[in-house]
């Protein structure tokens, strides 16, 4: 009897690798879910839906988009953390959610470097400094001069919320230009833009996709690019570095994550599918103002680690470390 059960155990052990290989080769065999931490209709949501459609076409399975909004991406990231690492749930994420939130929140329910597996970056989104078309400020230097000549907080800038790329661009600007422009956070980029157009805030650090059309309509004026390099969609807009803020760079990225613990075969297959969807839709994404750039899984993981250190320093200097 002992020899019988020993034989059964051996057969079961031998079958496990085969079952694992079958599961990987069979993936995916039903619908997938892409979690998007922003509202439907936002530029980030548009990016996510384009990639979801591309992945669906490759896998021959539906990819449903679930918008889990709130708390600077914390709600969505915490939800993803609790899902099975089987490749059926992945998330559109940002530099802010992965690299800024750890230094902004006193207690974060997820660890960006332990709870997730990085899949790829999708696009970089340079931030631009904009003012209303009838603003008296016609250059970055105009703003710097005015801010230095007046009490701190006289000028204000709107953003889509605490810890967002717009907020980080503004705080980095304050530190590089040695000024104190007051941050006015909103619950999203749309209400912030509405108040800028209404004259309720002096300026805004905004993403190109949400601002380019307004500039073409003559409703806003673009003063500078908060990036290390000029971009093809706005070739005549100078970088802050060119305008005197040496080495300034607040580029933010959008990318994709899945729960930690997936088998290498599944995570690699999902990585390849997302990268192909990015490349296949490059022209459409670039027309929206995204700087399309996919990456290896290791590269995005390394970027998260490096930017976590960078943004912790910025938040500490701004007095914003662990305030949420």
TILO-14007 format. One record per residue (C-alpha): residue number from 1; residue in one letter; chain; x, y, z. Coordinates in Angstrom, 2 decimals, padded with zeros to 5 digits. Layout:
(drenlo NUM,"a","A",(X,Y,Z)),
...
This chain:
(drenlo 1,"x","A",(000.00,000.00,000.00)),
(drenlo 2,"x","A",(002.85,002.36,000.84)),
(drenlo 3,"x","A",(004.43,001.68,-002.56)),
(drenlo 4,"x","A",(001.04,002.32,-004.23)),
(drenlo 5,"x","A",(000.62,005.79,-002.73)),
(drenlo 6,"x","A",(004.27,006.59,-003.42)),
(drenlo 7,"x","A",(003.63,005.83,-007.07)),
(drenlo 8,"x","A",(000.51,008.02,-007.13)),
(drenlo 9,"x","A",(002.46,010.92,-005.61)),
(drenlo 10,"x","A",(005.19,010.50,-008.21)),
(drenlo 11,"x","A",(002.65,010.55,-011.03)),
(drenlo 12,"x","A",(001.02,013.72,-009.65)),
(drenlo 13,"x","A",(004.36,015.47,-009.28)),
(drenlo 14,"x","A",(005.33,014.53,-012.81)),
(drenlo 15,"x","A",(002.06,015.90,-014.16)),
(drenlo 16,"x","A",(002.41,019.39,-012.62)),
(drenlo 17,"x","A",(004.93,020.85,-015.09)),
(drenlo 18,"x","A",(002.80,019.67,-017.95)),
(drenlo 19,"x","A",(-000.29,021.25,-016.44)),
(drenlo 20,"x","A",(001.58,024.52,-015.92)),
(drenlo 21,"x","A",(002.80,024.51,-019.50)),
(drenlo 22,"x","A",(-000.72,023.80,-020.73)),
(drenlo 23,"x","A",(-002.11,026.71,-018.69)),
(drenlo 24,"x","A",(000.44,029.04,-020.19)),
(drenlo 25,"x","A",(-000.11,027.85,-023.76)),
(drenlo 26,"x","A",(-003.88,028.06,-023.25)),
(drenlo 27,"x","A",(-003.68,031.69,-022.06)),
(drenlo 28,"x","A",(-005.86,033.58,-022.63)),
(drenlo 29,"x","A",(-009.02,031.54,-023.01)),
(drenlo 30,"x","A",(-011.56,034.09,-021.73)),
(drenlo 31,"x","A",(-012.06,037.83,-021.33)),
(drenlo 32,"x","A",(-009.43,040.13,-019.80)),
(drenlo 33,"x","A",(-009.92,043.28,-017.75)),
(drenlo 34,"x","A",(-007.92,046.49,-018.04)),
(drenlo 35,"x","A",(-008.20,048.72,-014.98)),
(drenlo 36,"x","A",(-007.96,052.46,-015.73)),
(drenlo 37,"x","A",(-007.58,054.77,-012.71)),
(drenlo 38,"x","A",(-009.14,057.80,-014.42)),
(drenlo 39,"x","A",(-012.57,058.84,-015.62)),
(drenlo 40,"x","A",(-013.99,057.72,-018.94)),
(drenlo 41,"x","A",(-013.22,060.23,-021.65)),
(drenlo 42,"x","A",(-009.92,061.45,-020.17)),
(drenlo 43,"x","A",(-006.81,061.26,-022.35)),
(drenlo 44,"x","A",(-005.52,058.43,-020.15)),
(drenlo 45,"x","A",(-008.79,056.53,-020.63)),
(drenlo 46,"x","A",(-008.48,057.01,-024.40)),
(drenlo 47,"x","A",(-004.97,055.58,-024.33)),
(drenlo 48,"x","A",(-006.14,052.59,-022.30)),
(drenlo 49,"x","A",(-009.05,051.83,-024.63)),
(drenlo 50,"x","A",(-006.83,051.99,-027.72)),
(drenlo 51,"x","A",(-004.42,049.48,-026.20)),
(drenlo 52,"x","A",(-007.27,047.28,-024.89)),
(drenlo 53,"x","A",(-008.67,047.05,-028.41)),
(drenlo 54,"x","A",(-005.25,046.13,-029.82)),
(drenlo 55,"x","A",(-004.65,043.42,-027.22)),
(drenlo 56,"x","A",(-008.14,042.04,-027.79)),
(drenlo 57,"x","A",(-007.50,041.74,-031.52)),
(drenlo 58,"x","A",(-004.33,039.74,-030.91)),
(drenlo 59,"x","A",(-005.72,037.42,-028.26)),
(drenlo 60,"x","A",(-009.12,036.93,-029.84)),
(drenlo 61,"x","A",(-010.70,037.66,-026.46)),
(drenlo 62,"x","A",(-012.58,040.73,-025.22)),
(drenlo 63,"x","A",(-010.64,043.19,-023.05)),
(drenlo 64,"x","A",(-013.06,045.06,-020.82)),
(drenlo 65,"x","A",(-012.10,048.48,-019.45)),
(drenlo 66,"x","A",(-013.01,049.20,-015.83)),
(drenlo 67,"x","A",(-012.58,052.79,-014.60)),
(drenlo 68,"x","A",(-011.70,052.71,-010.90)),
(drenlo 69,"x","A",(-011.30,056.38,-010.06)),
(drenlo 70,"x","A",(-010.11,058.17,-006.95)),
(drenlo 71,"x","A",(-007.37,058.91,-004.42)),
(drenlo 72,"x","A",(-004.68,059.61,-007.00)),
(drenlo 73,"x","A",(-004.80,056.10,-008.39)),
(drenlo 74,"x","A",(-004.63,054.41,-004.98)),
(drenlo 75,"x","A",(-008.06,052.78,-005.36)),
(drenlo 76,"x","A",(-007.19,051.24,-008.71)),
(drenlo 77,"x","A",(-003.73,050.08,-007.63)),
(drenlo 78,"x","A",(-005.06,048.52,-004.44)),
(drenlo 79,"x","A",(-007.71,046.69,-006.48)),
(drenlo 80,"x","A",(-005.08,045.34,-008.88)),
(drenlo 81,"x","A",(-002.89,044.20,-005.99)),
(drenlo 82,"x","A",(-005.68,041.93,-004.78)),
(drenlo 83,"x","A",(-006.32,040.21,-008.14)),
(drenlo 84,"x","A",(-004.94,036.83,-009.20)),
(drenlo 85,"x","A",(-001.62,037.05,-011.10)),
(drenlo 86,"x","A",(-003.06,034.96,-013.93)),
(drenlo 87,"x","A",(-002.74,037.56,-016.69)),
(drenlo 88,"x","A",(-006.44,038.30,-016.90)),
(drenlo 89,"x","A",(-006.32,041.60,-015.03)),
(drenlo 90,"x","A",(-003.84,044.36,-015.78)),
(drenlo 91,"x","A",(-003.77,048.10,-015.25)),
(drenlo 92,"x","A",(-002.90,051.34,-016.98)),
(drenlo 93,"x","A",(-000.72,053.18,-014.50)),
(drenlo 94,"x","A",(001.42,056.30,-014.26)),
(drenlo 95,"x","A",(004.69,057.53,-012.86)),
(drenlo 96,"x","A",(002.67,059.34,-010.20)),
(drenlo 97,"x","A",(000.88,056.23,-008.95)),
(drenlo 98,"x","A",(004.07,054.20,-008.79)),
(drenlo 99,"x","A",(006.78,056.76,-007.99)),
(drenlo 100,"x","A",(005.08,059.75,-006.32)),
(drenlo 101,"x","A",(002.38,058.19,-004.13)),
(drenlo 102,"x","A",(004.85,056.31,-001.86)),
(drenlo 103,"x","A",(006.21,059.66,-000.67)),
(drenlo 104,"x","A",(002.90,061.53,-000.69)),
(drenlo 105,"x","A",(000.71,059.18,001.36)),
(drenlo 106,"x","A",(001.27,058.41,005.04)),
(drenlo 107,"x","A",(-000.14,054.94,004.58)),
(drenlo 108,"x","A",(-000.29,053.32,001.18)),
(drenlo 109,"x","A",(-002.09,049.96,000.78)),
(drenlo 110,"x","A",(000.32,048.81,-001.92)),
(drenlo 111,"x","A",(004.06,048.59,-002.49)),
(drenlo 112,"x","A",(004.88,049.56,-006.11)),
(drenlo 113,"x","A",(008.04,047.45,-006.13)),
(drenlo 114,"x","A",(006.66,044.32,-004.46)),
(drenlo 115,"x","A",(002.96,044.07,-005.31)),
(drenlo 116,"x","A",(003.15,044.51,-009.07)),
(drenlo 117,"x","A",(004.97,043.22,-012.08)),
(drenlo 118,"x","A",(005.95,045.91,-014.57)),
(drenlo 119,"x","A",(004.95,045.16,-018.16)),
(drenlo 120,"x","A",(005.97,048.18,-020.26)),
(drenlo 121,"x","A",(005.79,051.92,-020.59)),
(drenlo 122,"x","A",(003.40,053.06,-023.30)),
(drenlo 123,"x","A",(003.98,056.77,-023.70)),
(drenlo 124,"x","A",(005.61,059.78,-022.16)),
(drenlo 125,"x","A",(003.48,062.85,-021.67)),
(drenlo 126,"x","A",(005.41,066.10,-021.59)),
(drenlo 127,"x","A",(003.80,068.79,-019.48)),
(drenlo 128,"x","A",(003.48,072.34,-020.78)),
(drenlo 129,"x","A",(003.02,075.61,-018.92)),
(drenlo 130,"x","A",(-000.08,077.38,-020.19)),
(drenlo 131,"x","A",(-001.93,080.61,-019.45)),
(drenlo 132,"x","A",(-005.16,082.06,-020.75)),
(drenlo 133,"x","A",(-004.84,083.72,-024.15)),
(drenlo 134,"x","A",(-005.42,087.19,-022.69)),
(drenlo 135,"x","A",(-002.97,086.70,-019.81)),
(drenlo 136,"x","A",(-000.39,089.46,-019.30)),
(drenlo 137,"x","A",(002.30,086.75,-019.07)),
(drenlo 138,"x","A",(003.85,086.12,-022.46)),
(drenlo 139,"x","A",(006.90,084.14,-021.35)),
(drenlo 140,"x","A",(008.23,081.96,-018.56)),
(drenlo 141,"x","A",(010.51,084.79,-017.52)),
(drenlo 142,"x","A",(007.49,087.09,-017.13)),
(drenlo 143,"x","A",(006.05,084.65,-014.59)),
(drenlo 144,"x","A",(009.34,084.22,-012.74)),
(drenlo 145,"x","A",(009.88,087.99,-012.52)),
(drenlo 146,"x","A",(006.34,088.64,-011.29)),
(drenlo 147,"x","A",(006.44,085.82,-008.73)),
(drenlo 148,"x","A",(009.72,087.07,-007.29)),
(drenlo 149,"x","A",(008.47,090.67,-007.09)),
(drenlo 150,"x","A",(005.24,089.79,-005.25)),
(drenlo 151,"x","A",(004.34,087.97,-002.00)),
(drenlo 152,"x","A",(004.38,084.14,-002.07)),
(drenlo 153,"x","A",(001.11,082.71,-003.31)),
(drenlo 154,"x","A",(000.11,085.77,-005.32)),
(drenlo 155,"x","A",(000.21,083.59,-008.42)),
(drenlo 156,"x","A",(-001.62,080.28,-008.53)),
(drenlo 157,"x","A",(-001.48,077.18,-010.69)),
(drenlo 158,"x","A",(-004.19,074.59,-011.14)),
(drenlo 159,"x","A",(-003.69,070.85,-011.41)),
(drenlo 160,"x","A",(-005.73,067.67,-011.62)),
(drenlo 161,"x","A",(-004.89,066.83,-008.00)),
(drenlo 162,"x","A",(-002.24,066.26,-005.36)),
(drenlo 163,"x","A",(000.63,064.08,-006.52)),
(drenlo 164,"x","A",(-000.28,064.22,-010.21)),
(drenlo 165,"x","A",(002.28,064.96,-012.90)),
(drenlo 166,"x","A",(000.86,068.49,-013.13)),
(drenlo 167,"x","A",(001.38,069.05,-009.41)),
(drenlo 168,"x","A",(004.91,067.64,-009.55)),
(drenlo 169,"x","A",(005.75,069.84,-012.53)),
(drenlo 170,"x","A",(004.57,072.88,-010.59)),
(drenlo 171,"x","A",(006.54,072.07,-007.45)),
(drenlo 172,"x","A",(009.65,071.34,-009.50)),
(drenlo 173,"x","A",(009.16,074.70,-011.24)),
(drenlo 174,"x","A",(008.94,076.46,-007.87)),
(drenlo 175,"x","A",(012.21,074.88,-006.78)),
(drenlo 176,"x","A",(014.14,075.45,-010.00)),
(drenlo 177,"x","A",(012.92,079.04,-010.45)),
(drenlo 178,"x","A",(013.13,079.87,-006.73)),
(drenlo 179,"x","A",(009.55,081.13,-006.61)),
(drenlo 180,"x","A",(006.41,080.30,-004.61)),
(drenlo 181,"x","A",(003.40,079.83,-006.87)),
(drenlo 182,"x","A",(000.43,078.44,-004.95)),
(drenlo 183,"x","A",(-000.97,075.06,-005.93)),
(drenlo 184,"x","A",(-004.75,074.78,-006.40)),
(drenlo 185,"x","A",(-005.68,071.07,-006.75)),
(drenlo 186,"x","A",(-008.87,070.02,-008.54)),
(drenlo 187,"x","A",(-010.66,066.70,-008.91)),
(drenlo 188,"x","A",(-009.43,066.17,-012.44)),
(drenlo 189,"x","A",(-007.85,068.08,-015.30)),
(drenlo 190,"x","A",(-011.15,069.21,-016.83)),
(drenlo 191,"x","A",(-012.32,071.36,-013.88)),
(drenlo 192,"x","A",(-008.81,072.78,-013.53)),
(drenlo 193,"x","A",(-008.82,073.78,-017.19)),
(drenlo 194,"x","A",(-012.30,075.30,-016.80)),
(drenlo 195,"x","A",(-011.07,077.51,-013.98)),
(drenlo 196,"x","A",(-007.99,078.52,-015.95)),
(drenlo 197,"x","A",(-010.19,079.61,-018.86)),
(drenlo 198,"x","A",(-012.45,081.39,-016.38)),
(drenlo 199,"x","A",(-009.54,083.34,-014.93)),
(drenlo 200,"x","A",(-009.69,081.73,-011.48)),
(drenlo 201,"x","A",(-006.08,080.49,-011.53)),
(drenlo 202,"x","A",(-003.07,082.24,-013.03)),
(drenlo 203,"x","A",(-001.65,079.29,-014.97)),
(drenlo 204,"x","A",(-001.64,075.56,-015.32)),
(drenlo 205,"x","A",(000.87,072.80,-015.92)),
(drenlo 206,"x","A",(-001.02,070.54,-018.31)),
(drenlo 207,"x","A",(-000.47,067.56,-020.59)),
(drenlo 208,"x","A",(-000.22,068.20,-024.30)),
(drenlo 209,"x","A",(-003.17,065.93,-025.27)),
(drenlo 210,"x","A",(-005.58,068.00,-023.17)),
(drenlo 211,"x","A",(-004.19,071.40,-024.25)),
(drenlo 212,"x","A",(-003.09,071.27,-027.88)),
(drenlo 213,"x","A",(-006.55,071.83,-029.38)),
(drenlo 214,"x","A",(-007.28,074.75,-027.03)),
(drenlo 215,"x","A",(-004.03,076.38,-028.11)),
(drenlo 216,"x","A",(-004.97,075.93,-031.77)),
(drenlo 217,"x","A",(-008.33,077.55,-031.03)),
(drenlo 218,"x","A",(-006.58,080.56,-029.52)),
(drenlo 219,"x","A",(-008.00,080.02,-026.02)),
(drenlo 220,"x","A",(-004.71,079.44,-024.25)),
(drenlo 221,"x","A",(-001.05,080.40,-024.72)),
(drenlo 222,"x","A",(001.77,077.88,-024.33)),
(drenlo 223,"x","A",(004.82,079.37,-022.61)),
(drenlo 224,"x","A",(007.21,076.45,-022.27)),
(drenlo 225,"x","A",(007.78,072.72,-022.21)),
(drenlo 226,"x","A",(008.55,070.98,-018.91)),
(drenlo 227,"x","A",(010.65,068.32,-020.62)),
(drenlo 228,"x","A",(014.31,067.63,-021.33)),
(drenlo 229,"x","A",(013.80,067.76,-025.10)),
(drenlo 230,"x","A",(011.51,069.47,-027.58)),
(drenlo 231,"x","A",(008.68,067.41,-029.04)),
(drenlo 232,"x","A",(007.60,067.04,-032.66)),
(drenlo 233,"x","A",(003.95,067.92,-031.97)),
(drenlo 234,"x","A",(005.03,071.35,-030.64)),
(drenlo 235,"x","A",(008.34,071.97,-032.43)),
(drenlo 236,"x","A",(008.41,075.71,-031.74)),
(drenlo 237,"x","A",(007.88,075.44,-027.97)),
(drenlo 238,"x","A",(011.16,075.74,-026.05)),
(drenlo 239,"x","A",(011.98,073.60,-023.03)),
(drenlo 240,"x","A",(012.37,075.11,-019.57)),
(drenlo 241,"x","A",(016.05,074.15,-019.77)),
(drenlo 242,"x","A",(016.42,076.32,-022.87)),
(drenlo 243,"x","A",(014.56,079.11,-021.09)),
(drenlo 244,"x","A",(016.96,079.20,-018.17)),
(drenlo 245,"x","A",(015.85,076.46,-015.76)),
(drenlo 246,"x","A",(018.90,074.27,-016.24)),
(drenlo 247,"x","A",(018.29,070.48,-016.33)),
(drenlo 248,"x","A",(014.57,070.82,-015.54)),
(drenlo 249,"x","A",(012.65,067.68,-016.55)),
(drenlo 250,"x","A",(009.27,066.56,-015.22)),
(drenlo 251,"x","A",(008.22,064.15,-017.95)),
(drenlo 252,"x","A",(005.62,061.67,-016.78)),
(drenlo 253,"x","A",(004.94,058.26,-018.29)),
(drenlo 254,"x","A",(001.96,056.01,-018.70)),
(drenlo 255,"x","A",(002.51,052.27,-018.60)),
(drenlo 256,"x","A",(001.04,048.91,-017.71)),
(drenlo 257,"x","A",(001.26,046.65,-014.64)),
(drenlo 258,"x","A",(-000.14,043.35,-013.49)),
(drenlo 259,"x","A",(-000.24,041.69,-010.04)),
(drenlo 260,"x","A",(003.05,040.22,-008.85)),
(drenlo 261,"x","A",(003.53,036.47,-008.95)),
(drenlo 262,"x","A",(002.65,035.62,-012.53)),
(drenlo 263,"x","A",(004.53,032.90,-014.36)),
(drenlo 264,"x","A",(007.18,034.22,-016.74)),
(drenlo 265,"x","A",(005.36,032.80,-019.76)),
(drenlo 266,"x","A",(002.12,034.65,-019.04)),
(drenlo 267,"x","A",(003.70,038.01,-018.15)),
(drenlo 268,"x","A",(005.92,037.86,-021.22)),
(drenlo 269,"x","A",(002.98,037.05,-023.51)),
(drenlo 270,"x","A",(000.97,039.97,-022.11)),
(drenlo 271,"x","A",(004.01,042.25,-022.39)),
(drenlo 272,"x","A",(004.47,041.38,-026.07)),
(drenlo 273,"x","A",(000.78,041.89,-026.84)),
(drenlo 274,"x","A",(000.72,045.35,-025.21)),
(drenlo 275,"x","A",(003.94,046.44,-026.94)),
(drenlo 276,"x","A",(002.54,045.36,-030.32)),
(drenlo 277,"x","A",(-000.72,047.23,-029.62)),
(drenlo 278,"x","A",(001.34,050.34,-028.79)),
(drenlo 279,"x","A",(003.40,050.06,-031.97)),
(drenlo 280,"x","A",(000.38,049.29,-034.15)),
(drenlo 281,"x","A",(-001.41,052.42,-032.88)),
(drenlo 282,"x","A",(001.60,054.72,-032.79)),
(drenlo 283,"x","A",(000.25,057.16,-035.37)),
(drenlo 284,"x","A",(-003.10,057.56,-033.61)),
(drenlo 285,"x","A",(-001.46,058.02,-030.21)),
(drenlo 286,"x","A",(001.05,060.55,-031.51)),
(drenlo 287,"x","A",(-001.76,062.55,-033.12)),
(drenlo 288,"x","A",(-003.28,062.81,-029.63)),
(drenlo 289,"x","A",(-000.03,064.30,-028.31)),
(drenlo 290,"x","A",(001.53,061.24,-026.66)),
(drenlo 291,"x","A",(005.25,060.57,-027.07)),
(drenlo 292,"x","A",(005.00,056.86,-027.80)),
(drenlo 293,"x","A",(007.72,054.75,-026.21)),
(drenlo 294,"x","A",(007.36,051.14,-025.10)),
(drenlo 295,"x","A",(010.04,049.46,-022.99)),
(drenlo 296,"x","A",(011.29,046.20,-021.58)),
(drenlo 297,"x","A",(009.81,045.02,-018.31)),
(drenlo 298,"x","A",(013.13,045.64,-016.57)),
(drenlo 299,"x","A",(013.43,049.19,-017.89)),
(drenlo 300,"x","A",(010.11,050.34,-016.45)),
(drenlo 301,"x","A",(010.90,048.67,-013.11)),
(drenlo 302,"x","A",(014.24,050.51,-013.00)),
(drenlo 303,"x","A",(012.53,053.79,-013.84)),
(drenlo 304,"x","A",(010.08,053.39,-010.97)),
(drenlo 305,"x","A",(012.94,052.91,-008.51)),
(drenlo 306,"x","A",(014.88,055.93,-009.81)),
(drenlo 307,"x","A",(011.85,058.24,-009.91)),
(drenlo 308,"x","A",(010.76,057.22,-006.42)),
(drenlo 309,"x","A",(014.01,058.71,-005.12)),
(drenlo 310,"x","A",(013.68,061.81,-007.31)),
(drenlo 311,"x","A",(010.11,062.68,-006.31)),
(drenlo 312,"x","A",(010.72,061.96,-002.64)),
(drenlo 313,"x","A",(013.35,064.72,-002.70)),
(drenlo 314,"x","A",(010.99,067.14,-004.42)),
(drenlo 315,"x","A",(008.14,066.44,-002.00)),
(drenlo 316,"x","A",(010.35,066.76,001.06)),
(drenlo 317,"x","A",(011.65,070.13,-000.12)),
(drenlo 318,"x","A",(008.10,071.31,-000.89)),
(drenlo 319,"x","A",(006.85,070.25,002.55)),
(drenlo 320,"x","A",(004.51,067.72,001.02)),
(drenlo 321,"x","A",(006.15,064.49,002.20)),
(drenlo 322,"x","A",(003.56,062.06,003.63)),
(drenlo 323,"x","A",(000.84,064.72,003.95)),
(drenlo 324,"x","A",(-002.03,062.66,002.52)),
